[in-house]
Amino acid sequence: MRRFLIACIHLYQRTLSPDHGPLRHLFPFLGCRYYPSCSVYTIHAIERYGVVRGVLKGGWRVLRCNPFSQGGHDPLY
């Protein structure tokens, strides 16, 4: 399950991601406000904490990534 979810995130990054995919050149202002990006953060969380906790941490991060967020460096703890 872990490999499958990470593969899905990699597919998203290569195709639809405004940070990593081909759309980054068309819409440079749509990227993630955090470093590392939300998708990279979620991959690291899944690898470190397992599927359930990793997906929850990644989902919470995506919810915090919005135009009203200050963003910045947000490492995984």
C-alpha positions as CSV (number, residue, x, y, z in Angstrom):
1,M,0.0,0.0,0.0
2,R,2.9,2.4,0.9
3,R,4.5,1.9,-2.5
4,F,1.3,2.4,-4.3
5,L,0.5,5.7,-2.6
6,I,4.0,7.0,-3.2
7,A,3.8,6.0,-6.9
8,C,0.5,7.8,-7.2
9,I,2.0,11.0,-5.7
10,H,5.0,10.7,-8.1
11,L,2.5,10.4,-11.0
12,Y,0.7,13.5,-9.8
13,Q,4.0,15.3,-9.5
14,R,5.0,14.5,-13.1
15,T,1.6,15.3,-14.6
16,L,-0.6,17.7,-12.7
17,S,1.5,19.3,-10.0
18,P,1.9,23.1,-10.3
19,D,5.3,22.7,-8.5
20,H,6.9,19.7,-10.3
21,G,4.9,19.1,-13.5
22,P,4.7,20.7,-16.9
23,L,2.2,23.2,-15.6
24,R,4.8,25.0,-13.5
25,H,5.9,27.0,-16.5
26,L,2.3,28.1,-17.4
27,F,1.2,29.0,-13.9
28,P,4.3,29.9,-11.8
29,F,2.2,31.6,-9.1
30,L,0.2,28.4,-8.2
31,G,2.9,26.5,-6.4
32,C,3.0,25.3,-2.9
33,R,3.6,28.0,-0.3
34,Y,5.7,25.6,1.9
35,Y,9.1,24.1,1.6
36,P,9.3,21.1,1.0
37,S,6.2,21.1,-1.2
38,C,3.1,19.4,0.1
39,S,3.6,16.3,-2.1
40,V,7.2,15.8,-1.1
41,Y,6.1,16.3,2.6
42,T,3.4,13.7,2.2
43,I,5.9,11.2,0.7
44,H,8.3,11.7,3.5
45,A,5.5,11.4,6.1
46,I,4.3,8.1,4.6
47,E,7.9,6.8,4.6
48,R,8.5,7.8,8.2
49,Y,5.2,7.3,9.9
50,G,3.4,4.7,7.7
51,V,0.4,5.0,5.5
52,V,-2.4,6.1,7.9
53,R,-0.5,8.6,9.9
54,G,1.5,9.8,6.9
55,V,-1.6,10.4,4.8
56,L,-3.2,12.3,7.8
57,K,-0.1,14.5,8.2
58,G,0.0,15.1,4.5
59,G,-3.7,15.9,4.3
60,W,-3.4,18.4,7.2
61,R,-0.5,20.0,5.4
62,V,-2.5,20.4,2.1
63,L,-5.4,22.0,4.1
64,R,-2.9,24.5,5.6
65,C,-1.5,25.4,2.2
66,N,-3.8,28.2,1.0
67,P,-3.5,31.9,-0.1
68,F,-4.0,33.1,3.5
69,S,-1.1,31.0,4.9
70,Q,2.3,32.5,5.3
71,G,4.0,29.4,4.2
72,G,7.8,29.0,4.5
73,H,10.0,26.2,5.8
74,D,7.9,23.5,7.4
75,P,9.9,20.4,8.1
76,L,8.5,17.0,9.0
77,Y,8.8,16.2,12.7
